[in-house]
């Protein structure tokens, strides 16, 4: 079985639809480093349970059963952390920014680039060393402003630059569209209005 690229996986996703001229320019999950501690803890519990079962295999059947349950619990915890991370998407298209969290039930948010007012990157020392951080996108709609948070983004400066680039393009398109509509050019056939 071949693995899918991020773009192919996103195209098969059922949580969004692309418009006619819309295309995916960036797709990713939160950084693997956010799950590492849970994965390591699950693996350590599993190894400790396995060691306990090997060392005390002659003691009692309940010890073996308890060890087996701990082993499976540790493996399950590690697997759940990774599955949860992989069902959390950050998606940039040429028209909007989208975020999806969840597996069985999910929560989605999106922001059109022309509504974005500000993009802020927040990175702690640990996150900087591990190559991830948070991005806060402030959007405005009428008198209301909201913050759109993208947590644990791999290479947040790169993603922030992409968001800003597409925001600038959207504002430029909006400006040019608005100036074309408001420009008055007299019809040469009408004699210039005299």
N, C-alpha and C positions, 0 to 999 in steps of 0.2 A: 504494500500500500504506500503510495507516494504522499509526502506531506504537501500541504497547500502553502503558497506564498501568502503573505498578509493581504495583498491586493485581491487574490482569488478568494480567500476566506471572507473578506469584507463584501465582495460581490455576491457571495452566496448568503450573506446575512439577511435576516428577515426583519430587522429593526429599523430600517430606513429605506428610502427610495431616492434615487438620483433623478434630478430634473433633466431636461433635454440636453443641455450643453454642459452639464456638471460632470466633473471627473475627480476621482480621488487623487490627492497629491501627497498625502501622508497618512499612514495608519500604524498604530502601535498600541501595546498594552502598557500598564504601569511597569516600572523597573522590576526585574527579577529579585533585586536586593530587598524589596519590601516583603518578600515571602521567605527569604533565606532563613531567618531565625526560626520561623514555624516549621519549615522543612527539616532543619537541623534538629530541632527539639523532637519532632516526630521520629526521625531516624534514630536519635539517641534512645528514646523510649523503646523503640523496636529492638535495638541492639541489646539494651539492658534486659528486656524481657526474654530475648533469645538466649542470652548468656545465663539468665536465671533458670530457664528450662533445661539447658544443657547441664548446668551444675547440680541441679536438684531433681533430675529426672526420676530418681528412685524414691524420693521422699513421699510424695502423695500425688494422686491424680488431680486434686484441686489446684495444686501448685502449677502443674502443667497447663491446666485449663486457664488459670489466671494469667500465666505467662503468655499463652497463646492469644488471649483477649487483649492484653497489653500490646503485644506485637502487632496485631491487626489494627488496634486503635492508633498506634504510632504511625503505621503506614497510611491509614485513612486520613489522619490529621495532615500529614505531609502532602498527600495527593489532593486533599480538599483545598489547601492553601494555593497550590498551583492552578487548579481548575478555576478557583475564584479569580485569580489574577488574569487568567486567559479569557475570562468572560467580562472583562472590563476593557473597553475600547476607547481610544482617542482617535478621532478621524477628522482630517482636514480635507475639504474639497476646494475647488476654485471659487465656490460661492459661500461656504459656511463652515463653521467649526461644530463638531458633534462629540458627545460623550455618552457612553452607555455603560451602566453598571448592572450586574445581576446575571442570573443563570435561568432559573425557572420563571421567575417574574423579574422584570427589569425596569430600570428608570433611565430615561434618556433626556438629554438637554441639548439644545443647539442655539447657536448665535450666528446671525448673518453678519458678515464682515462690516457692512455699512453701519451697523448698530454699535459696533465696538468703540468705546471711548478711550480705554486704557488697557495696557498689557503689562503686568508686573511679574517678574520672576523672583521667587523666594527659594534660597538654597542654604541649608545649614552646612557646617563644616563637614560632618559625616556624609551628607548627601553629595557635597562637592567632590569628596574623595571617591565616592562610589558612582558618580556620573549621573545623578538624577536630582530632581527638585520639583517644586510646585509652581504652577502658573495661575495667576489670578487675572481673569479677563472681566473688565467692567463694561457692561452694556447699558444703553439708554433707550428707552421707548417712551416718548412723551416726557412727562415730568418724573418718571420712575427710573431709577438706576438699580441694577442688580449686579452681583458678583458671581461669576461663573468660575469655579475652581477646578483645575486639573491637577490631581495629586500624583506625586511620584512619577513624573514624566521623565523618561530617559532623554538625556541631552536637552534640558529645558531651554537653553539659550537658542539652540537651532530651531526648535518648535516655535518659540516666541518670535524669532526673526521671520519665520514663514507666516505666522499669523499677522504680524505687522505689515509684511509685504502684500498679502492679499487684502488686508484692510485698506491700505493705500490705493491699491488697484480698484477696489470697490468704490471708494470715495471719488477717485478720478473718473470712473465710468458714470457715477451719479452726477458729478459736476458737469461733465461733457454733455450728458443727456439733458440736463436741466438748461444749460446754456444754448443748446441747439433748439430747444422748444421755445425759449424766450427771445431768441434773435428774430427781429423783424426784417424781412427783406421784401421790398415792394415788388409786385408782379410787373414785369416789364411790359406785358400786353395791356395793362390797364392805363398806361400813360403816366405812371408815377403819381397818381392821385390828384391831378389838376383838372 
